Amino acid sequence: MKTTDYWTDDKDGYLERNQYLDPEGLVNFFTGGVEYIAWQHQHGINKISSICEYGCNVGLNLRVMEGMFPEADIHGFDVNFDAVEIANELEDVTAEYGNLLDPDNVVYDLVLTKGLLIHIAPEHIETAYESLYNMTGKYLLICEYYNPTPVEVEYHGKLGLLFKRDFAGDMLDKFPDLRLVDYGFRYHRDEYPQDDITWFLLKKEK
């Protein structure tokens, strides 16, 4: 079983936990991650016309992106049909079933992941990297748990479901035309906590 298969059903309160994340906190979090992109977008440089998130869950991250880039086409994919149904209720957001290990062939200006790569088993992570790279037209925003070396972590009492590593570093090493633009960390005791997530903004140089 691929680790992504675990989330096709609502195991361990997958949907409930994500429906009640603080919207203001998400806006605050992503403002730091996309500040560089937003400034360029507002000044007519490298405008963002399409955004994609795999592992979008109920679409809360996409709702924030829609607020920041209201003219962009917003697309989300998830392996959980119930999550996709909820995400599709959001205005100006298109969500559908999709797996990062078997993605569509569309290229997007901004691709983001948040708490997705950590749930992909090491034997499939290279496929995930290839997928993200191929669909990224301009920018890739990776928001995941970080560790300098690969390590497995227990997830709700279970093994084989959560893996930390240097995802951004792996991609920078693998794809020479990716450049690190910015990065940051959100501490769990911050005013707007995000569970100790580290974000990395990468740019694809053409």
Residue pairs with C-beta under 8 A, 6 or more apart in sequence:
2 101
2 121
2 124
3 119
3 120
3 121
3 124
3 160
3 161
4 79
4 99
4 100
4 101
4 119
4 120
5 79
6 119
6 161
7 14
7 78
7 79
7 80
7 119
8 79
8 80
8 81
9 80
10 16
10 80
10 82
12 156
14 57
14 80
14 83
15 57
15 58
15 80
15 82
15 83
15 86
18 57
18 58
18 60
18 83
19 58
19 60
19 86
21 60
22 192
23 60
23 63
23 64
24 192
25 192
25 193
25 194
26 60
26 61
26 64
27 64
27 67
28 191
28 192
29 143
29 186
29 192
29 194
29 197
29 199
30 61
30 64
30 65
30 68
31 38
31 68
32 184
32 186
32 199
33 141
33 143
33 182
33 184
33 199
33 201
34 65
34 68
34 110
34 141
34 201
35 182
36 181
36 182
36 201
37 46
37 48
37 110
37 139
37 201
38 68
38 69
40 46
40 47
41 47
41 48
41 69
46 109
46 138
47 109
48 69
48 72
48 109
48 110
48 138
48 139
49 71
49 72
49 73
49 109
50 72
50 73
50 75
50 108
50 109
50 110
50 137
51 62
51 65
51 69
51 72
51 73
51 74
51 75
51 108
51 109
51 110
51 111
51 112
52 75
52 76
52 77
52 106
52 108
52 110
52 111
52 112
52 135
53 61
53 62
53 65
53 75
53 76
53 77
53 111
53 112
53 113
53 114
54 76
54 77
54 78
54 98
54 99
54 100
54 103
54 111
54 113
54 116
54 131
55 77
55 78
55 79
55 100
55 113
55 114
55 115
55 116
55 119
56 62
56 76
56 77
56 78
56 83
56 84
56 87
56 95
57 78
57 80
57 83
57 87
58 83
58 86
58 87
59 76
59 83
59 86
59 87
59 88
59 90
59 93
59 95
61 112
61 114
62 74
62 76
62 87
62 90
62 93
62 95
63 90
63 93
65 72
65 74
65 110
65 112
66 72
66 74
66 90
66 91
66 92
66 93
69 110
70 92
72 109
72 110
73 94
74 92
74 93
74 94
75 93
75 94
75 95
75 96
75 106
75 108
76 84
76 87
76 93
76 94
76 95
76 96
77 84
77 95
77 96
77 97
77 98
77 99
77 100
77 103
77 104
78 84
78 87
78 95
78 97
78 98
79 97
79 98
79 99
81 97
83 95
84 95
84 96
84 97
87 93
87 95
88 94
88 95
88 96
98 104
100 113
100 116
100 120
100 128
100 131
100 132
101 120
101 124
101 127
101 128
101 131
103 131
103 134
103 135
104 135
105 134
106 135
107 134
107 135
107 136
107 137
108 135
108 136
108 137
109 137
109 138
109 139
110 138
110 139
110 140
110 141
111 132
111 135
111 136
111 139
111 140
111 141
112 140
112 141
112 142
112 143
113 132
113 141
113 142
113 143
113 144
114 143
114 144
114 197
115 143
115 144
115 145
115 197
116 144
117 125
117 128
117 142
117 144
117 167
118 144
118 145
118 162
118 163
118 164
119 155
119 161
119 162
119 163
120 128
120 163
121 160
121 163
122 150
122 163
125 163
125 165
125 170
126 174
129 170
129 171
129 174
129 175
132 140
132 171
133 140
133 171
133 174
133 175
133 178
133 204
136 202
136 204
137 204
138 203
138 204
139 181
139 201
139 202
139 203
139 204
140 171
140 178
140 201
140 202
140 203
140 204
141 199
141 200
141 201
141 202
142 167
142 168
142 171
142 199
142 200
142 202
143 194
143 197
143 198
143 199
143 200
144 164
144 167
144 197
144 198
145 153
145 162
145 164
145 196
145 197
145 198
146 164
146 165
146 166
146 167
146 185
146 198
147 164
147 165
147 166
148 166
149 165
149 166
150 163
150 164
150 165
151 163
151 164
151 165
152 159
152 160
152 162
152 163
152 164
153 162
153 163
153 164
154 162
155 161
155 162
167 200
168 180
168 183
168 200
168 202
171 178
171 202
172 178
172 179
172 180
172 202
175 204
177 204
177 205
177 206
178 202
178 203
178 204
178 205
179 202
179 203
179 204
179 205
180 200
180 201
180 202
181 201
181 202
181 203
182 200
182 201
183 198
183 199
183 200
183 201
184 198
184 199
185 196
185 197
185 198
185 199
186 192
186 193
186 194
186 195
186 196
186 197
186 198
186 199
187 193
187 196
188 194
188 195
188 196
